[in-house]
């Protein structure tokens, strides 16, 4: 399915999305969210434009069948910054089958200032396992399908770094309470993050 007005843009979906974004053609990009070939690129460009009018269509894409499409929609909703997306993102963070999509939803919730999102992010930083036990896979991406212990360790390190980047101060008590439950190396990461959040 090709979005309306496509005659003026490239036939390649990602190029067409970039061209539409340069023209500020938000309507074309929103239409592109219905096209499986264009969803990811359209979501990325709508996020760059900060297009709040795209929020309802992006929320619909949280039910897309492909993990990359759902991940792109969750990321775009976080970057656009409309708090009306919080309930839909919470549902994804609790229920999506792919760990990668859940963690992106948690990131977007924290960006949007959701208290529950920050608490979930702090849990990712301490031990991602409880939040991801019901996931059936990491992602549809070849080589990343299985959720291995090394993915959980990488996710934990990423979450600690993102909490610092987002300056999610509400996470500090959860991180402090977990200091006695993690290995020495990760304890140092958590302490560094706590100091950063409290400064």
LOKOL-537716 format. One record per atom (N, C-alpha, C): residue number from 0; residue in one letter; atom name; y, x, z. Coordinates in steps of 0.001 Angstrom, whole numbers, plus 500000, padded with zeros to 6 digits. Example, Ala and Ser with C-alpha at 12.3 -4.5 7.8 and 13.67 -1.06 7.14 Angstrom:
BEGIN
(node 0 'A' 'N' (494310 513190 507800))
(node 0 'A' 'CA' (495500 512300 507800))
(node 0 'A' 'C' (496700 513200 507800))
(node 1 'S' 'N' (497750 512850 507080))
(node 1 'S' 'CA' (498940 513670 507140))
(node 1 'S' 'C' (500030 512900 507870))
//
This chain:
BEGIN
(node 0 'X' 'N' (498820 500838 500000))
(node 0 'X' 'CA' (500000 500000 500000))
(node 0 'X' 'C' (501242 500882 500000))
(node 1 'X' 'N' (502120 500687 499057))
(node 1 'X' 'CA' (503338 501485 498946))
(node 1 'X' 'C' (504501 500652 499451))
(node 2 'X' 'N' (505334 501184 500363))
(node 2 'X' 'CA' (506460 500414 500875))
(node 2 'X' 'C' (507416 499984 499767))
(node 3 'X' 'N' (508130 498902 500022))
(node 3 'X' 'CA' (509111 498411 499053))
(node 3 'X' 'C' (510194 499469 498868))
(node 4 'X' 'N' (510736 499562 497690))
(node 4 'X' 'CA' (511774 500542 497396))
(node 4 'X' 'C' (511225 501914 497100))
(node 5 'X' 'N' (509894 502014 496967))
(node 5 'X' 'CA' (509253 503317 496782))
(node 5 'X' 'C' (509599 503963 495457))
(node 6 'X' 'N' (510071 503196 494496))
(node 6 'X' 'CA' (510358 503747 493170))
(node 6 'X' 'C' (511382 504880 493238))
(node 7 'X' 'N' (512267 504834 494237))
(node 7 'X' 'CA' (513316 505847 494317))
(node 7 'X' 'C' (512873 507106 495060))
(node 8 'X' 'N' (511658 507108 495620))
(node 8 'X' 'CA' (511179 508246 496378))
(node 8 'X' 'C' (509916 508840 495745))
(node 9 'X' 'N' (509592 510037 496180))
(node 9 'X' 'CA' (508394 510730 495708))
(node 9 'X' 'C' (507147 509882 495938))
(node 10 'X' 'N' (506109 510136 495146))
(node 10 'X' 'CA' (504841 509437 495330))
(node 10 'X' 'C' (504026 510036 496481))
(node 11 'X' 'N' (504352 511256 496899))
(node 11 'X' 'CA' (503640 511888 498016))
(node 11 'X' 'C' (504199 511325 499319))
(node 12 'X' 'N' (503350 510730 500178))
(node 12 'X' 'CA' (503842 510031 501366))
(node 12 'X' 'C' (504752 510847 502282))
(node 13 'X' 'N' (504373 512084 502598))
(node 13 'X' 'CA' (505204 512852 503534))
(node 13 'X' 'C' (506540 513247 502911))
(node 14 'X' 'N' (506522 513534 501606))
(node 14 'X' 'CA' (507772 513863 500911))
(node 14 'X' 'C' (508659 512621 500834))
(node 15 'X' 'N' (508049 511480 500524))
(node 15 'X' 'CA' (508803 510222 500452))
(node 15 'X' 'C' (509445 509899 501796))
(node 16 'X' 'N' (508722 510132 502879))
(node 16 'X' 'CA' (509266 509863 504213))
(node 16 'X' 'C' (510459 510765 504508))
(node 17 'X' 'N' (510359 512047 504147))
(node 17 'X' 'CA' (511492 512970 504349))
(node 17 'X' 'C' (512688 512541 503519))
(node 18 'X' 'N' (512441 512161 502257))
(node 18 'X' 'CA' (513533 511722 501389))
(node 18 'X' 'C' (514205 510470 501951))
(node 19 'X' 'N' (513393 509528 502423))
(node 19 'X' 'CA' (513944 508299 502995))
(node 19 'X' 'C' (514765 508605 504244))
(node 20 'X' 'N' (514288 509535 505064))
(node 20 'X' 'CA' (515025 509905 506275))
(node 20 'X' 'C' (516361 510543 505920))
(node 21 'X' 'N' (516370 511388 504883))
(node 21 'X' 'CA' (517633 512003 504449))
(node 21 'X' 'C' (518638 510940 504006))
(node 22 'X' 'N' (518126 509851 503427))
(node 22 'X' 'CA' (518986 508754 502972))
(node 22 'X' 'C' (519304 507781 504113))
(node 23 'X' 'N' (518670 507973 505264))
(node 23 'X' 'CA' (518870 507048 506375))
(node 23 'X' 'C' (518225 505695 506131))
(node 24 'X' 'N' (517190 505676 505298))
(node 24 'X' 'CA' (516528 504431 504908))
(node 24 'X' 'C' (515471 504051 505945))
(node 25 'X' 'N' (515941 503549 507078))
(node 25 'X' 'CA' (515055 503187 508188))
(node 25 'X' 'C' (514113 502056 507793))
(node 26 'X' 'N' (514603 501104 507029))
(node 26 'X' 'CA' (513769 499965 506617))
(node 26 'X' 'C' (512560 500439 505814))
(node 27 'X' 'N' (512776 501376 504902))
(node 27 'X' 'CA' (511673 501926 504110))
(node 27 'X' 'C' (510645 502605 505021))
(node 28 'X' 'N' (511144 503362 506000))
(node 28 'X' 'CA' (510249 504068 506913))
(node 28 'X' 'C' (509471 503088 507799))
(node 29 'X' 'N' (510127 502027 508239))
(node 29 'X' 'CA' (509420 501014 509029))
(node 29 'X' 'C' (508325 500377 508175))
(node 30 'X' 'N' (508641 500065 506918))
(node 30 'X' 'CA' (507614 499539 506013))
(node 30 'X' 'C' (506476 500541 505847))
(node 31 'X' 'N' (506825 501836 505853))
(node 31 'X' 'CA' (505825 502892 505702))
(node 31 'X' 'C' (504830 502953 506847))
(node 32 'X' 'N' (505186 502402 508006))
(node 32 'X' 'CA' (504266 502379 509140))
(node 32 'X' 'C' (503052 501490 508880))
(node 33 'X' 'N' (503168 500590 507892))
(node 33 'X' 'CA' (502039 499726 507539))
(node 33 'X' 'C' (501097 500394 506540))
(node 34 'X' 'N' (501500 501534 506000))
(node 34 'X' 'CA' (500710 502247 504994))
(node 34 'X' 'C' (499924 503375 505675))
(node 35 'X' 'N' (498586 503300 505700))
(node 35 'X' 'CA' (497798 504340 506375))
(node 35 'X' 'C' (498093 505758 505883))
(node 36 'X' 'N' (498493 505899 504618))
(node 36 'X' 'CA' (498787 507230 504078))
(node 36 'X' 'C' (500140 507763 504559))
(node 37 'X' 'N' (501022 506861 504999))
(node 37 'X' 'CA' (502385 507263 505326))
(node 37 'X' 'C' (502709 507152 506813))
(node 38 'X' 'N' (501823 506536 507586))
(node 38 'X' 'CA' (502133 506238 508987))
(node 38 'X' 'C' (502636 507430 509793))
(node 39 'X' 'N' (501908 508516 509724))
(node 39 'X' 'CA' (502245 509681 510558))
(node 39 'X' 'C' (503610 510234 510168))
(node 40 'X' 'N' (503854 510412 508873))
(node 40 'X' 'CA' (505136 510950 508408))
(node 40 'X' 'C' (506283 510003 508715))
(node 41 'X' 'N' (506052 508700 508522))
(node 41 'X' 'CA' (507102 507715 508794))
(node 41 'X' 'C' (507461 507718 510283))
(node 42 'X' 'N' (506451 507768 511145))
(node 42 'X' 'CA' (506708 507790 512587))
(node 42 'X' 'C' (507504 509032 512970))
(node 43 'X' 'N' (507135 510171 512410))
(node 43 'X' 'CA' (507837 511429 512698))
(node 43 'X' 'C' (509309 511333 512295))
(node 44 'X' 'N' (509566 510804 511109))
(node 44 'X' 'CA' (510949 510709 510622))
(node 44 'X' 'C' (511759 509675 511403))
(node 45 'X' 'N' (511126 508563 511775))
(node 45 'X' 'CA' (511820 507555 512578))
(node 45 'X' 'C' (512207 508130 513937))
(node 46 'X' 'N' (511333 508972 514500))
(node 46 'X' 'CA' (511643 509622 515775))
(node 46 'X' 'C' (512840 510546 515621))
(node 47 'X' 'N' (512863 511318 514534))
(node 47 'X' 'CA' (513990 512225 514302))
(node 47 'X' 'C' (515306 511461 514159))
(node 48 'X' 'N' (515223 510268 513558))
(node 48 'X' 'CA' (516422 509438 513376))
(node 48 'X' 'C' (516784 508672 514644))
(node 49 'X' 'N' (515887 508635 515619))
(node 49 'X' 'CA' (516138 507868 516836))
(node 49 'X' 'C' (516256 506379 516560))
(node 50 'X' 'N' (515438 505873 515641))
(node 50 'X' 'CA' (515553 504501 515134))
(node 50 'X' 'C' (514946 503487 516096))
(node 51 'X' 'N' (515767 502939 516986))
(node 51 'X' 'CA' (515283 501959 517966))
(node 51 'X' 'C' (514744 500701 517308))
(node 52 'X' 'N' (515258 500361 516141))
(node 52 'X' 'CA' (514780 499155 515451))
(node 52 'X' 'C' (513322 499292 515007))
(node 53 'X' 'N' (512793 500522 515035))
(node 53 'X' 'CA' (511404 500758 514643))
(node 53 'X' 'C' (510423 500570 515802))
(node 54 'X' 'N' (510927 500379 517020))
(node 54 'X' 'CA' (510052 500317 518196))
(node 54 'X' 'C' (508967 499245 518074))
(node 55 'X' 'N' (509279 497998 517683))
(node 55 'X' 'CA' (508189 497005 517579))
(node 55 'X' 'C' (507086 497412 516597))
(node 56 'X' 'N' (507463 497972 515452))
(node 56 'X' 'CA' (506456 498398 514469))
(node 56 'X' 'C' (505654 499590 514989))
(node 57 'X' 'N' (506304 500493 515707))
(node 57 'X' 'CA' (505589 501635 516282))
(node 57 'X' 'C' (504612 501166 517359))
(node 58 'X' 'N' (505006 500175 518142))
(node 58 'X' 'CA' (504104 499624 519155))
(node 58 'X' 'C' (502877 499011 518478))
(node 59 'X' 'N' (503076 498342 517341))
(node 59 'X' 'CA' (501927 497806 516591))
(node 59 'X' 'C' (500989 498926 516161))
(node 60 'X' 'N' (501553 500083 515804))
(node 60 'X' 'CA' (500732 501210 515358))
(node 60 'X' 'C' (499924 501848 516489))
(node 61 'X' 'N' (500192 501460 517727))
(node 61 'X' 'CA' (499378 501948 518836))
(node 61 'X' 'C' (497964 501384 518767))
(node 62 'X' 'N' (497748 500418 517872))
(node 62 'X' 'CA' (496410 499839 517676))
(node 62 'X' 'C' (495778 500309 516359))
(node 63 'X' 'N' (496393 501263 515691))
(node 63 'X' 'CA' (495839 501780 514428))
(node 63 'X' 'C' (494465 502388 514690))
(node 64 'X' 'N' (493628 502408 513665))
(node 64 'X' 'CA' (492260 502897 513859))
(node 64 'X' 'C' (492166 504418 513950))
(node 65 'X' 'N' (493092 505130 513344))
(node 65 'X' 'CA' (493005 506595 513320))
(node 65 'X' 'C' (493792 507210 514479))
(node 66 'X' 'N' (493180 508173 515143))
(node 66 'X' 'CA' (493814 508829 516293))
(node 66 'X' 'C' (495175 509430 515937))
(node 67 'X' 'N' (495276 510082 514793))
(node 67 'X' 'CA' (496552 510720 514418))
(node 67 'X' 'C' (497667 509699 514291))
(node 68 'X' 'N' (497362 508510 513784))
(node 68 'X' 'CA' (498379 507465 513647))
(node 68 'X' 'C' (498857 506997 515017))
(node 69 'X' 'N' (497923 506793 515939))
(node 69 'X' 'CA' (498297 506358 517287))
(node 69 'X' 'C' (499071 507449 518012))
(node 70 'X' 'N' (498645 508698 517819))
(node 70 'X' 'CA' (499342 509802 518459))
(node 70 'X' 'C' (500773 509928 517944))
(node 71 'X' 'N' (500946 509773 516634))
(node 71 'X' 'CA' (502284 509847 516052))
(node 71 'X' 'C' (503173 508730 516583))
(node 72 'X' 'N' (502600 507538 516738))
(node 72 'X' 'CA' (503372 506404 517256))
(node 72 'X' 'C' (503774 506642 518712))
(node 73 'X' 'N' (502847 507148 519550))
(node 73 'X' 'CA' (503181 507397 520957))
(node 73 'X' 'C' (504266 508461 521069))
(node 74 'X' 'N' (504157 509495 520258))
(node 74 'X' 'CA' (505155 510572 520295))
(node 74 'X' 'C' (506522 510053 519855))
(node 75 'X' 'N' (506538 509266 518778))
(node 75 'X' 'CA' (507802 508717 518273))
(node 75 'X' 'C' (508464 507815 519312))
(node 76 'X' 'N' (507671 506998 519988))
(node 76 'X' 'CA' (508241 506103 521003))
(node 76 'X' 'C' (508887 506901 522135))
(node 77 'X' 'N' (508275 507994 522528))
(node 77 'X' 'CA' (508873 508836 523561))
(node 77 'X' 'C' (510167 509471 523095))
(node 78 'X' 'N' (510195 509941 521869))
(node 78 'X' 'CA' (511389 510619 521355))
(node 78 'X' 'C' (512536 509639 521086))
(node 79 'X' 'N' (512207 508423 520663))
(node 79 'X' 'CA' (513257 507429 520419))
(node 79 'X' 'C' (513920 507030 521733))
(node 80 'X' 'N' (513125 506927 522792))
(node 80 'X' 'CA' (513712 506753 524123))
(node 80 'X' 'C' (514010 505326 524548))
(node 81 'X' 'N' (513356 504353 523953))
(node 81 'X' 'CA' (513588 502953 524326))
(node 81 'X' 'C' (512603 502549 525431))
(node 82 'X' 'N' (513101 502237 526644))
(node 82 'X' 'CA' (512206 501898 527752))
(node 82 'X' 'C' (511349 500649 527516))
(node 83 'X' 'N' (511696 499831 526526))
(node 83 'X' 'CA' (510884 498632 526253))
(node 83 'X' 'C' (509466 499005 525807))
(node 84 'X' 'N' (509249 500266 525420))
(node 84 'X' 'CA' (507927 500717 524986))
(node 84 'X' 'C' (507012 501080 526154))
(node 85 'X' 'N' (507547 501135 527377))
(node 85 'X' 'CA' (506761 501605 528522))
(node 85 'X' 'C' (505483 500790 528749))
(node 86 'X' 'N' (505509 499449 528773))
(node 86 'X' 'CA' (504259 498716 529015))
(node 86 'X' 'C' (503162 499024 527994))
(node 87 'X' 'N' (503526 499097 526720))
(node 87 'X' 'CA' (502527 499398 525682))
(node 87 'X' 'C' (501995 500816 525841))
(node 88 'X' 'N' (502862 501766 526182))
(node 88 'X' 'CA' (502421 503151 526370))
(node 88 'X' 'C' (501524 503290 527601))
(node 89 'X' 'N' (501801 502523 528646))
(node 89 'X' 'CA' (500936 502548 529834))
(node 89 'X' 'C' (499534 502067 529480))
(node 90 'X' 'N' (499462 501043 528645))
(node 90 'X' 'CA' (498149 500548 528218))
(node 90 'X' 'C' (497379 501635 527472))
(node 91 'X' 'N' (498064 502341 526573))
(node 91 'X' 'CA' (497427 503432 525825))
(node 91 'X' 'C' (496999 504546 526780))
(node 92 'X' 'N' (497865 504893 527728))
(node 92 'X' 'CA' (497567 505978 528672))
(node 92 'X' 'C' (496343 505676 529527))
(node 93 'X' 'N' (496074 504402 529763))
(node 93 'X' 'CA' (494927 504018 530583))
(node 93 'X' 'C' (493676 503741 529764))
(node 94 'X' 'N' (493824 503303 528499))
(node 94 'X' 'CA' (492682 502730 527798))
(node 94 'X' 'C' (492290 503376 526472))
(node 95 'X' 'N' (493133 504210 525868))
(node 95 'X' 'CA' (492774 504739 524554))
(node 95 'X' 'C' (491496 505566 524636))
(node 96 'X' 'N' (490681 505495 523587))
(node 96 'X' 'CA' (489397 506204 523571))
(node 96 'X' 'C' (489551 507709 523369))
(node 97 'X' 'N' (490690 508143 522800))
(node 97 'X' 'CA' (490900 509562 522502))
(node 97 'X' 'C' (491775 510215 523568))
(node 98 'X' 'N' (491291 511302 524142))
(node 98 'X' 'CA' (492035 512004 525189))
(node 98 'X' 'C' (493384 512500 524672))
(node 99 'X' 'N' (493420 512974 523428))
(node 99 'X' 'CA' (494666 513468 522866))
(node 99 'X' 'C' (495734 512393 522783))
(node 100 'X' 'N' (495326 511169 522466))
(node 100 'X' 'CA' (496275 510055 522378))
(node 100 'X' 'C' (496741 509677 523782))
(node 101 'X' 'N' (495813 509632 524739))
(node 101 'X' 'CA' (496208 509314 526120))
(node 101 'X' 'C' (497236 510309 526652))
(node 102 'X' 'N' (496965 511596 526448))
(node 102 'X' 'CA' (497887 512595 526998))
(node 102 'X' 'C' (499243 512529 526324))
(node 103 'X' 'N' (499283 512221 525025))
(node 103 'X' 'CA' (500571 512069 524346))
(node 103 'X' 'C' (501313 510852 524893))
(node 104 'X' 'N' (500587 509775 525188))
(node 104 'X' 'CA' (501218 508592 525775))
(node 104 'X' 'C' (501812 508931 527145))
(node 105 'X' 'N' (501088 509724 527934))
(node 105 'X' 'CA' (501582 510129 529254))
(node 105 'X' 'C' (502844 510975 529102))
(node 106 'X' 'N' (502851 511873 528133))
(node 106 'X' 'CA' (504037 512686 527860))
(node 106 'X' 'C' (505225 511783 527525))
(node 107 'X' 'N' (504994 510790 526652))
(node 107 'X' 'CA' (506079 509894 526250))
(node 107 'X' 'C' (506564 509051 527429))
(node 108 'X' 'N' (505652 508612 528267))
(node 108 'X' 'CA' (506047 507850 529461))
(node 108 'X' 'C' (506943 508687 530371))
(node 109 'X' 'N' (506583 509948 530560))
(node 109 'X' 'CA' (507406 510825 531391))
(node 109 'X' 'C' (508780 511027 530766))
(node 110 'X' 'N' (508831 511179 529450))
(node 110 'X' 'CA' (510126 511298 528754))
(node 110 'X' 'C' (511000 510073 528990))
(node 111 'X' 'N' (510334 508907 529037))
(node 111 'X' 'CA' (511067 507650 529218))
(node 111 'X' 'C' (511413 507364 530678))
(node 112 'X' 'N' (511011 508260 531568))
(node 112 'X' 'CA' (511351 508103 532979))
(node 112 'X' 'C' (510452 507155 533747))
(node 113 'X' 'N' (509272 506856 533212))
(node 113 'X' 'CA' (508327 505984 533907))
(node 113 'X' 'C' (507755 506713 535121))
(node 114 'X' 'N' (507905 506108 536290))
(node 114 'X' 'CA' (507374 506731 537506))
(node 114 'X' 'C' (505861 506901 537407))
(node 115 'X' 'N' (505174 505860 536926))
(node 115 'X' 'CA' (503722 505952 536780))
(node 115 'X' 'C' (503354 507035 535769))
(node 116 'X' 'N' (504142 507172 534711))
(node 116 'X' 'CA' (503896 508216 533721))
(node 116 'X' 'C' (504009 509605 534322))
(node 117 'X' 'N' (505032 509817 535177))
(node 117 'X' 'CA' (505202 511123 535829))
(node 117 'X' 'C' (504039 511389 536783))
(node 118 'X' 'N' (503598 510350 537507))
(node 118 'X' 'CA' (502455 510526 538424))
(node 118 'X' 'C' (501194 510902 537645))
(node 119 'X' 'N' (500987 510251 536493))
(node 119 'X' 'CA' (499826 510581 535665))
(node 119 'X' 'C' (499951 512006 535123))
(node 120 'X' 'N' (501162 512406 534765))
(node 120 'X' 'CA' (501392 513766 534261))
(node 120 'X' 'C' (501063 514788 535346))
(node 121 'X' 'N' (501475 514481 536587))
(node 121 'X' 'CA' (501159 515383 537694))
(node 121 'X' 'C' (499648 515490 537881))
(node 122 'X' 'N' (498932 514375 537704))
(node 122 'X' 'CA' (497467 514398 537794))
(node 122 'X' 'C' (496876 515269 536690))
(node 123 'X' 'N' (497436 515179 535479))
(node 123 'X' 'CA' (496984 516050 534381))
(node 123 'X' 'C' (497158 517514 534759))
(node 124 'X' 'N' (498267 517823 535428))
(node 124 'X' 'CA' (498551 519208 535808))
(node 124 'X' 'C' (497602 519719 536887))
(node 125 'X' 'N' (497112 518819 537725))
(node 125 'X' 'CA' (496204 519215 538801))
(node 125 'X' 'C' (494766 519219 538305))
(node 126 'X' 'N' (494333 518086 537754))
(node 126 'X' 'CA' (492967 517942 537248))
(node 126 'X' 'C' (492932 516755 536285))
(node 127 'X' 'N' (492865 517014 534974))
(node 127 'X' 'CA' (492888 515928 533988))
(node 127 'X' 'C' (491646 515035 533995))
(node 128 'X' 'N' (490546 515523 534548))
(node 128 'X' 'CA' (489267 514806 534452))
(node 128 'X' 'C' (489324 513336 534861))
(node 129 'X' 'N' (489891 512978 536035))
(node 129 'X' 'CA' (489879 511570 536437))
(node 129 'X' 'C' (490570 510633 535442))
(node 130 'X' 'N' (491604 511133 534776))
(node 130 'X' 'CA' (492329 510289 533818))
(node 130 'X' 'C' (491595 510148 532489))
(node 131 'X' 'N' (490677 511058 532213))
(node 131 'X' 'CA' (490069 511109 530884))
(node 131 'X' 'C' (488568 510833 530872))
(node 132 'X' 'N' (487990 510479 532012))
(node 132 'X' 'CA' (486538 510297 532078))
(node 132 'X' 'C' (486037 509195 531157))
(node 133 'X' 'N' (486846 508201 530874))
(node 133 'X' 'CA' (486388 507105 530019))
(node 133 'X' 'C' (486677 507350 528533))
(node 134 'X' 'N' (487243 508493 528201))
(node 134 'X' 'CA' (487486 508826 526791))
(node 134 'X' 'C' (486162 509175 526106))
(node 135 'X' 'N' (486019 508753 524857))
(node 135 'X' 'CA' (484800 509053 524108))
(node 135 'X' 'C' (484922 510339 523294))
(node 136 'X' 'N' (486130 510855 523161))
(node 136 'X' 'CA' (486350 512059 522350))
(node 136 'X' 'C' (487718 512643 522701))
(node 137 'X' 'N' (487934 513860 522245))
(node 137 'X' 'CA' (489248 514474 522367))
(node 137 'X' 'C' (490143 513921 521254))
(node 138 'X' 'N' (489647 514029 520005))
(node 138 'X' 'CA' (490401 513572 518838))
(node 138 'X' 'C' (489452 513484 517655))
(node 139 'X' 'N' (489860 512744 516621))
(node 139 'X' 'CA' (489071 512678 515385))
(node 139 'X' 'C' (489154 513977 514578))
(node 140 'X' 'N' (490065 514863 514956))
(node 140 'X' 'CA' (490280 516099 514197))
(node 140 'X' 'C' (489028 516969 514270))
(node 141 'X' 'N' (488507 517417 513123))
(node 141 'X' 'CA' (487308 518288 513141))
(node 141 'X' 'C' (487556 519518 514018))
(node 142 'X' 'N' (486572 519850 514822))
(node 142 'X' 'CA' (486704 520993 515726))
(node 142 'X' 'C' (487306 520617 517070))
(node 143 'X' 'N' (487923 519442 517148))
(node 143 'X' 'CA' (488525 518997 518409))
(node 143 'X' 'C' (487920 517686 518890))
(node 144 'X' 'N' (486805 517293 518278))
(node 144 'X' 'CA' (486211 516001 518601))
(node 144 'X' 'C' (485692 515947 520042))
(node 145 'X' 'N' (484941 516958 520439))
(node 145 'X' 'CA' (484357 516969 521782))
(node 145 'X' 'C' (485399 517385 522812))
(node 146 'X' 'N' (485318 516784 523977))
(node 146 'X' 'CA' (486218 517128 525077))
(node 146 'X' 'C' (485495 518112 525991))
(node 147 'X' 'N' (485736 519406 525777))
(node 147 'X' 'CA' (485071 520475 526509))
(node 147 'X' 'C' (485878 520873 527740))
(node 148 'X' 'N' (485232 521526 528711))
(node 148 'X' 'CA' (485967 522014 529890))
(node 148 'X' 'C' (487149 522909 529510))
(node 149 'X' 'N' (487024 523686 528430))
(node 149 'X' 'CA' (488160 524550 528039))
(node 149 'X' 'C' (489351 523706 527593))
(node 150 'X' 'N' (489093 522531 526982))
(node 150 'X' 'CA' (490192 521638 526608))
(node 150 'X' 'C' (490906 521126 527855))
(node 151 'X' 'N' (490127 520819 528884))
(node 151 'X' 'CA' (490720 520335 530130))
(node 151 'X' 'C' (491567 521425 530786))
(node 152 'X' 'N' (491094 522676 530749))
(node 152 'X' 'CA' (491886 523784 531311))
(node 152 'X' 'C' (493178 523977 530529))
(node 153 'X' 'N' (493083 523909 529199))
(node 153 'X' 'CA' (494284 524051 528366))
(node 153 'X' 'C' (495257 522901 528615))
(node 154 'X' 'N' (494715 521704 528765))
(node 154 'X' 'CA' (495539 520531 529023))
(node 154 'X' 'C' (496272 520673 530352))
(node 155 'X' 'N' (495570 521206 531344))
(node 155 'X' 'CA' (496161 521404 532669))
(node 155 'X' 'C' (497345 522379 532592))
(node 156 'X' 'N' (497148 523480 531873))
(node 156 'X' 'CA' (498231 524467 531704))
(node 156 'X' 'C' (499404 523862 530935))
(node 157 'X' 'N' (499095 523102 529877))
(node 157 'X' 'CA' (500142 522446 529087))
(node 157 'X' 'C' (500932 521472 529959))
(node 158 'X' 'N' (500236 520690 530787))
(node 158 'X' 'CA' (500903 519689 531624))
(node 158 'X' 'C' (501857 520349 532609))
(node 159 'X' 'N' (501454 521459 533191))
(node 159 'X' 'CA' (502320 522181 534127))
(node 159 'X' 'C' (503601 522621 533411))
(node 160 'X' 'N' (503436 523172 532223))
(node 160 'X' 'CA' (504596 523636 531447))
(node 160 'X' 'C' (505509 522466 531076))
(node 161 'X' 'N' (504909 521351 530625))
(node 161 'X' 'CA' (505720 520189 530229))
(node 161 'X' 'C' (506464 519585 531411))
(node 162 'X' 'N' (505865 519578 532580))
(node 162 'X' 'CA' (506570 519057 533756))
(node 162 'X' 'C' (507834 519866 534016))
(node 163 'X' 'N' (507742 521192 533833))
(node 163 'X' 'CA' (508942 522030 533994))
(node 163 'X' 'C' (509970 521712 532918))
(node 164 'X' 'N' (509511 521588 531660))
(node 164 'X' 'CA' (510427 521296 530550))
(node 164 'X' 'C' (511138 519960 530740))
(node 165 'X' 'N' (510402 518966 531221))
(node 165 'X' 'CA' (510982 517634 531434))
(node 165 'X' 'C' (511746 517541 532756))
(node 166 'X' 'N' (511627 518552 533563))
(node 166 'X' 'CA' (512198 518595 534915))
(node 166 'X' 'C' (511863 517308 535670))
(node 167 'X' 'N' (510573 517004 535696))
(node 167 'X' 'CA' (510058 515784 536316))
(node 167 'X' 'C' (509924 516000 537819))
(node 168 'X' 'N' (511044 515927 538522))
(node 168 'X' 'CA' (511087 516250 539950))
(node 168 'X' 'C' (510163 515370 540789))
(node 169 'X' 'N' (509895 514138 540332))
(node 169 'X' 'CA' (509036 513230 541097))
(node 169 'X' 'C' (507598 513740 541192))
(node 170 'X' 'N' (507244 514713 540346))
(node 170 'X' 'CA' (505877 515246 540358))
(node 170 'X' 'C' (505648 516253 541481))
(node 171 'X' 'N' (506716 516791 542068))
(node 171 'X' 'CA' (506592 517872 543051))
(node 171 'X' 'C' (505691 517519 544241))
(node 172 'X' 'N' (505792 516323 544856))
(node 172 'X' 'CA' (504912 516031 546001))
(node 172 'X' 'C' (503419 516042 545636))
(node 173 'X' 'N' (503068 515505 544482))
(node 173 'X' 'CA' (501664 515496 544055))
(node 173 'X' 'C' (501170 516918 543840))
(node 174 'X' 'N' (501991 517750 543218))
(node 174 'X' 'CA' (501609 519148 542976))
(node 174 'X' 'C' (501465 519899 544291))
(node 175 'X' 'N' (502385 519651 545220))
(node 175 'X' 'CA' (502330 520309 546528))
(node 175 'X' 'C' (501056 519929 547277))
(node 176 'X' 'N' (500715 518648 547249))
(node 176 'X' 'CA' (499510 518176 547947))
(node 176 'X' 'C' (498237 518772 547369))
(node 177 'X' 'N' (498281 519178 546090))
(node 177 'X' 'CA' (497083 519699 545416))
(node 177 'X' 'C' (496899 521200 545568))
(node 178 'X' 'N' (497839 521898 546185))
(node 178 'X' 'CA' (497777 523364 546230))
(node 178 'X' 'C' (496479 523890 546831))
(node 179 'X' 'N' (495930 523217 547803))
(node 179 'X' 'CA' (494703 523681 548439))
(node 179 'X' 'C' (493433 523310 547699))
(node 180 'X' 'N' (493558 522617 546582))
(node 180 'X' 'CA' (492367 522126 545873))
(node 180 'X' 'C' (492093 522843 544560))
(node 181 'X' 'N' (492949 523797 544187))
(node 181 'X' 'CA' (492806 524449 542878))
(node 181 'X' 'C' (492558 525946 543052))
(node 182 'X' 'N' (492100 526593 541984))
(node 182 'X' 'CA' (491840 528033 542051))
(node 182 'X' 'C' (493146 528816 542182))
(node 183 'X' 'N' (493024 530084 542554))
(node 183 'X' 'CA' (494203 530913 542857))
(node 183 'X' 'C' (495181 530996 541696))
(node 184 'X' 'N' (494672 531225 540488))
(node 184 'X' 'CA' (495550 531364 539327))
(node 184 'X' 'C' (496346 530079 539073))
(node 185 'X' 'N' (495653 528947 539166))
(node 185 'X' 'CA' (496353 527687 538912))
(node 185 'X' 'C' (497295 527343 540072))
(node 186 'X' 'N' (496940 527772 541280))
(node 186 'X' 'CA' (497833 527569 542426))
(node 186 'X' 'C' (499170 528260 542177))
(node 187 'X' 'N' (499115 529459 541590))
(node 187 'X' 'CA' (500362 530182 541275))
(node 187 'X' 'C' (501189 529407 540257))
(node 188 'X' 'N' (500519 528826 539242))
(node 188 'X' 'CA' (501239 528016 538244))
(node 188 'X' 'C' (501913 526811 538905))
(node 189 'X' 'N' (501143 526156 539768))
(node 189 'X' 'CA' (501696 524977 540435))
(node 189 'X' 'C' (502884 525348 541321))
(node 190 'X' 'N' (502776 526446 542040))
(node 190 'X' 'CA' (503889 526883 542912))
(node 190 'X' 'C' (505137 527178 542084))
(node 191 'X' 'N' (504935 527878 540964))
(node 191 'X' 'CA' (506075 528185 540081))
(node 191 'X' 'C' (506727 526884 539585))
(node 192 'X' 'N' (505893 525912 539241))
(node 192 'X' 'CA' (506407 524636 538749))
(node 192 'X' 'C' (507137 523879 539855))
(node 193 'X' 'N' (506578 523870 541053))
(node 193 'X' 'CA' (507226 523194 542185))
(node 193 'X' 'C' (508590 523796 542441))
(node 194 'X' 'N' (508677 525136 542458))
(node 194 'X' 'CA' (509968 525804 542663))
(node 194 'X' 'C' (510960 525395 541582))
(node 195 'X' 'N' (510495 525353 540336))
(node 195 'X' 'CA' (511355 524985 539218))
(node 195 'X' 'C' (511853 523546 539369))
(node 196 'X' 'N' (510970 522650 539779))
(node 196 'X' 'CA' (511352 521237 539908))
(node 196 'X' 'C' (512299 521014 541088))
(node 197 'X' 'N' (512199 521864 542108))
(node 197 'X' 'CA' (513034 521679 543292))
(node 197 'X' 'C' (514376 522407 543188))
(node 198 'X' 'N' (514546 523240 542160))
(node 198 'X' 'CA' (515814 523997 542053))
(node 198 'X' 'C' (516900 523185 541370))
//
